[in-house]
Amino acid sequence: MSDNRNNNISANNIGWFLAGLGLGTVAALLYAPKSGRETREAIAAGVDAGRENLVSLGRKARQQINNVVASGKKIVTTTKRQVNAVVDAGREAIHGMQAEK
């Protein structure tokens, strides 16, 4: 008896679900602001705009990274020259002290 009752409840729930699904579909079609074609075109335009924005951000990021790398290279080159100058001065000082002995 309980199996028969559970089957009726399940069938009843499925029926209400399908009725709600149908009503929701009809309501969506009646209240849709644009046709399907217009909606697809709007989605495609949005995707294209997003892609273009992403490409633009990528270019800007690449330019900023290139600027940082160039700045870093300049700092390293300058520091290397300074270190080499200090090392050379130290060598000259050591050679000068050895020559005085």
Secondary structure as GFF3:
##gff-version 3
##sequence-region A 1 101
A	DSSP	alpha_helix	2	31	.	.	.	ID=ss1
A	DSSP	alpha_helix	36	100	.	.	.	ID=ss2
###
